[in-house]
Structure formats: C-alpha cells, structure tokens
Amino acid sequence: MKTFGGPVLFLDRSDINTDEIIPAKYLTEITKEDLKPYILEDLKLPGFDPKGEKTKAARVIVSRANFGCGSSREHAPWVFEVNDITAVIAESFARIFRQNMFNCGMAAIELPKEDLDLIFSHVNDADATISIDIEAQTLTMSGGGKQKTFSFDVSPFDKALVTAGGWVDFADQKY
C-alpha cells in the first residue's frame, strides 16, 4: 500500500484556486509529467517560492478553507500527483477537487479549524512532517520535538479509492 505523508508545505490561506495550483496556460501539455515544473506557479503568498526547496521536498500540503476552488480541471490534482504530493489537509475543499484527489489515489483530509491552527503552529519547524494512516483515519504532526495525533473522517468508498491507488486501479481490482 502507498505511504501517505512526509515533509509539510504550509500554505496559510483560504480559497487557493485551481489556477494558482496549475495555471491555465499549461493545460495543453500532453502528459501529466509535463505539468510538474509549474506546480503552484501563480500562488502569491508572502515568502512562498514555488520553485524553492520546501516546495520540491513537500509530500503533504496544509492549507485553509475551500482549497481547490475554481474550475473543475483534473490537472490540479495531477500536478500534485507528479510532484509526489500524497495528501492535502484543509478545513474544506471544493467538491470536485476533493473527489479528483481521491480518484487519483491521493488523500484530501478535512480537519476543523482548531486542529489546523495547532498544525500551523509548526510552520517554522524545519523538521515538520505529517504521517497519515488512511486505514485508522489518523494523522500525526511531528515537528519541533513535539507530536500530536488527529482523527479524520473519510467515506468507505473514498478510502477504497485511495488504498487502491486511485479510480483506475480500483476499477481494475473490482471489475
């Protein structure tokens, strides 16, 4: 089974949209892999560098409410997939973006604001990592010499999609 988690990229803003995740001008690329260098290219946050080492090393993104709003393009989860992002954690997601994450075999985890605030307290920890246990529906935030575990809910079907590796792998196993 796929491992979920790793170094964290903190994006402390609500309403990060699909144009900021992958600019529309790249939607004509032929393969998913061609999208890779353009991850979060148009996202403007103080101190954020889409080409920086933190972005390249990240395996988990932590953000705020309404992540993935905007168009329903699959390219937004695809650019995460080819950059080895295994999960996005936010207070809420745009519905289609969230389902596209599960369909691609990645976790879209919703947590209450209070839990996210605790996770964001690690934003300056160079060693900030999150490990995720999809089966147990828990995630553990580690950083700055501290650890805290949080519970989350995911539907049985979405859990099956993620553990299978995405919709195509799920369908191959079931049909």
Salt bridges, closest charged atoms under 4 A:
ASP12 OD1 - ARG64 NE 2.74
ASP19 OD1 - ARG73 NH1 2.82
GLU20 OE1 - ARG13 NH2 2.71
GLU33 OE2 - LYS36 NZ 3.94
GLU41 OE2 - LYS25 NZ 3.83
GLU41 OE1 - LYS51 NZ 3.93
GLU53 OE2 - LYS56 NZ 3.97
GLU81 OE1 - LYS32 NZ 3.07
GLU110 OE2 - ARG98 NE 3.74
ASP117 OD1 - ARG64 NH1 2.66
ASP117 OD2 - LYS113 NZ 2.91
ASP125 OD2 - HIS122 ND1 2.60
ASP158 OD2 - ARG98 NH1 3.66
